[in-house]
Amino acid sequence: MLKTPITPELIAYCESLGTRESDILASLRNETLKLSNSQMLITPIQGAFLKLLAQITNASKILEIGMFTGYSALWLASGLNEFGSLITLDISDKHLELANKHWVAANLQDKIKPIIAPAEETLKAFIDDNFKFDIIFIDANKSQYIEYYESSLKILNDGGIIILDNVLMYGQVLAESPQKNFVKTLKQLNELIKNDNRVDMVMLPIGDGLTIARKRDTQ
Ligand SMILES: C[S@@+](CC[C@H](N)C(=O)[O-])C[C@H]1O[C@@H](n2cnc3c(N)ncnc32)[C@H](O)[C@@H]1O
């Protein structure tokens, strides 16, 4: 059922009236847009949505898998409660300076802790050390999304939420037999989450597709 076809003009309308991107966030996004791989960035609508989710759930512990230039981390951190903190993981520190400059400008640098290492290693350490989070945002290596999802469920509080970006992979998930292995992985994960009775879920067609999965209470 198609209600309103979402044209680029309507997206621009939503971005202009439906988000409150601060000057600092806009500056970080504009700096990031100068990079060749800037398409990795979430959109302002997704960012505003992430912040609201953090606020609605009164999140105090957030984990992000995939920091890049720290734009989504800044949106999420701005929704943390008074005592909250966010850990963001990336395999590379290439953009850490740019990220940190904007976290400092927003006075959120003390709430954001980057860990530069392969996410799979850090997640294993968190599982071993029994870390727990209220929100986990997954936005790193698409080939590893199933592992990230399964690891995240182990370190998520009951009632906590996992948010996954790029679940539509620019429309490539519609292919019956995709050539690229990471698209196959995403299709497999989308099916897995739909049928996963450990969570309640919704897949939203905003940005490149966001799935929200809320962990049910463990019995
Ligand atoms: C899509 S970008 C993240 C964008 C960011 N969430 C935002 O919107 O502001 C993905 C990031 O994941 C990182 N990454 C890729 N493989 C990784 C791995 N195995 N462990 C940790 N980070 C990884 C990349 O270096 C890249 O910066």
The ligand as a Tripos MOL2 file, in Angstrom:
@<TRIPOS>MOLECULE
LIG
   27    29     1     0     0
SMALL
NO_CHARGES

@<TRIPOS>ATOM
      1 C1         29.0180    3.4190    7.7210 C.3       1 LIG1
      2 S1         30.4540    3.9400    8.5920 S.3       1 LIG1
      3 C2         29.7760    4.5320   10.1200 C.3       1 LIG1
      4 C3         29.0350    5.8460    9.9640 C.3       1 LIG1
      5 C4         28.6130    6.4770   11.2670 C.3       1 LIG1
      6 N1         27.8060    5.5680   12.0530 N.3       1 LIG1
      7 C5         27.8230    7.7490   11.0260 C.2       1 LIG1
      8 O1         26.7630    7.6830   10.3910 O.co2     1 LIG1
      9 O2         28.2560    8.8250   11.4780 O.co2     1 LIG1
     10 C6         31.1700    2.4060    9.0310 C.3       1 LIG1
     11 C7         32.4220    2.4600    9.8810 C.3       1 LIG1
     12 O3         32.6720    1.1370   10.3440 O.3       1 LIG1
     13 C8         34.0630    0.9520   10.4220 C.3       1 LIG1
     14 N2         34.3590   -0.4880   10.3920 N.ar      1 LIG1
     15 C9         34.3880   -1.3120    9.3260 C.ar      1 LIG1
     16 N3         34.7190   -2.5490    9.7040 N.ar      1 LIG1
     17 C10        34.8900   -2.5110   11.0440 C.ar      1 LIG1
     18 C11        35.2340   -3.4710   12.0220 C.ar      1 LIG1
     19 N4         35.4650   -4.7410   11.7060 N.pl3     1 LIG1
     20 N5         35.3360   -3.0660   13.3040 N.ar      1 LIG1
     21 C12        35.0960   -1.7740   13.6530 C.ar      1 LIG1
     22 N6         34.7600   -0.8330   12.7640 N.ar      1 LIG1
     23 C13        34.6610   -1.1820   11.4870 C.ar      1 LIG1
     24 C14        34.6320    1.7160    9.2360 C.3       1 LIG1
     25 O4         35.9920    2.0670    9.4910 O.3       1 LIG1
     26 C15        33.6730    2.9190    9.1400 C.3       1 LIG1
     27 O5         34.2150    4.0640    9.7690 O.3       1 LIG1
@<TRIPOS>BOND
     1     1     2 1
     2     2     3 1
     3     2    10 1
     4     3     4 1
     5     4     5 1
     6     5     6 1
     7     5     7 1
     8     7     8 2
     9     7     9 1
    10    10    11 1
    11    11    12 1
    12    11    26 1
    13    12    13 1
    14    13    14 1
    15    13    24 1
    16    14    15 ar
    17    14    23 ar
    18    15    16 ar
    19    16    17 ar
    20    17    18 ar
    21    17    23 ar
    22    18    19 1
    23    18    20 ar
    24    20    21 ar
    25    21    22 ar
    26    22    23 ar
    27    24    25 1
    28    24    26 1
    29    26    27 1
@<TRIPOS>SUBSTRUCTURE
     1 LIG1         1 GROUP 0 **** ****
